[in-house]
Amino acid sequence: MDRVRGYGPVCAAPIAAWCGNSCYHPGMAKTQLGARVDSEIKQLAEARARDRGMSLGDYIAVLVYEDTEGLRQRGLDAAKRFLAEHQDVFDEAEDADGGTPGARAA
């Protein structure tokens, strides 16, 4: 993961526009998160955050971001597969439309 500079200290982030809790600029509110986890999970998370040179909040934020980016990519891949498998249906609908300007099935 590249290191980027936001409004706050240098932090680990996949893109410059987002870099976790430490990149808030003055005036931005932070939201407190309370979560109940086993003490073993807490210790593991704190250790991994330390290993990565991050606060626990930044570590959790990066995990959530990475997880949601993975979901986004899987969704895009599924949409591409769907269109590839059913392109003939879209082509038929487009042909049946009679070539109305601006109307495109896919």
C-alpha positions in Angstrom: 0.0 0.0 0.0 1.4 3.4 -1.0 1.9 6.0 1.6 0.1 9.3 0.9 -0.2 12.7 2.6 -3.7 13.9 3.4 -4.6 16.8 5.7 -3.2 14.9 8.7 0.0 12.9 9.2 1.3 10.6 6.6 -0.9 7.5 6.6 -1.4 4.2 4.6 -4.2 4.5 2.1 -5.0 3.1 -1.4 -5.9 6.5 -2.7 -5.0 10.1 -1.7 -8.6 11.2 -1.2 -9.2 8.8 1.6 -6.7 7.8 4.3 -8.5 6.8 7.4 -9.1 8.5 10.7 -5.8 10.4 10.9 -6.5 12.4 7.7 -9.4 14.5 9.0 -8.9 18.2 8.6 -9.9 20.7 11.2 -13.7 21.0 11.4 -14.5 17.5 10.2 -16.3 15.5 12.8 -15.2 12.0 13.7 -17.7 9.3 14.5 -17.0 7.1 17.5 -17.5 3.4 16.9 -18.2 1.0 19.7 -17.8 -2.7 19.0 -17.8 -5.7 21.2 -15.2 -8.3 20.3 -13.4 -11.1 22.1 -10.2 -9.9 23.8 -8.1 -12.1 21.6 -9.5 -10.4 18.5 -8.8 -7.0 20.0 -5.3 -8.0 20.8 -4.7 -9.3 17.3 -6.2 -6.2 15.7 -4.0 -3.9 17.9 -0.9 -6.0 17.0 -1.6 -5.9 13.3 -2.3 -2.1 13.4 1.0 -1.6 15.3 2.8 -3.8 12.7 1.4 -1.6 9.9 2.3 1.6 11.8 -1.4 2.6 12.2 -3.9 3.4 14.9 -6.5 0.8 15.5 -9.1 3.1 14.0 -7.1 3.6 10.8 -6.5 -0.1 10.6 -10.2 -0.9 10.8 -11.0 1.9 8.3 -8.5 0.4 5.8 -10.0 -3.1 6.3 -13.5 -1.8 5.6 -12.3 0.1 2.6 -10.4 -2.9 1.2 -13.4 -5.1 1.8 -15.9 -2.8 0.0 -13.5 -2.3 -2.9 -13.4 -6.1 -3.3 -17.2 -6.2 -3.3 -17.4 -3.4 -5.9 -14.9 -5.3 -8.2 -16.8 -8.5 -7.9 -20.0 -6.7 -8.7 -18.5 -5.2 -11.8 -17.1 -8.6 -12.9 -20.5 -10.2 -12.4 -22.2 -7.5 -14.5 -19.6 -8.0 -17.3 -20.3 -11.8 -17.2 -24.0 -11.2 -17.3 -23.7 -8.9 -20.3 -21.4 -11.3 -22.1 -23.7 -14.2 -21.5 -26.9 -12.4 -22.5 -25.7 -9.9 -25.2 -27.8 -11.6 -27.8 -31.0 -10.7 -25.8 -29.9 -7.1 -25.7 -29.1 -7.1 -29.4 -32.5 -8.5 -30.2 -34.2 -5.9 -28.1 -32.2 -3.2 -29.8 -33.1 -4.5 -33.2 -36.8 -4.8 -32.3 -36.8 -1.2 -31.1 -36.6 -0.2 -34.8 -33.5 1.9 -34.3 -35.1 4.7 -32.3 -32.4 7.4 -31.9 -30.9 7.4 -28.4 -32.4 4.1 -27.4 -29.7 1.5 -26.7 -30.4 -1.7 -24.8 -26.8 -2.3 -23.8 
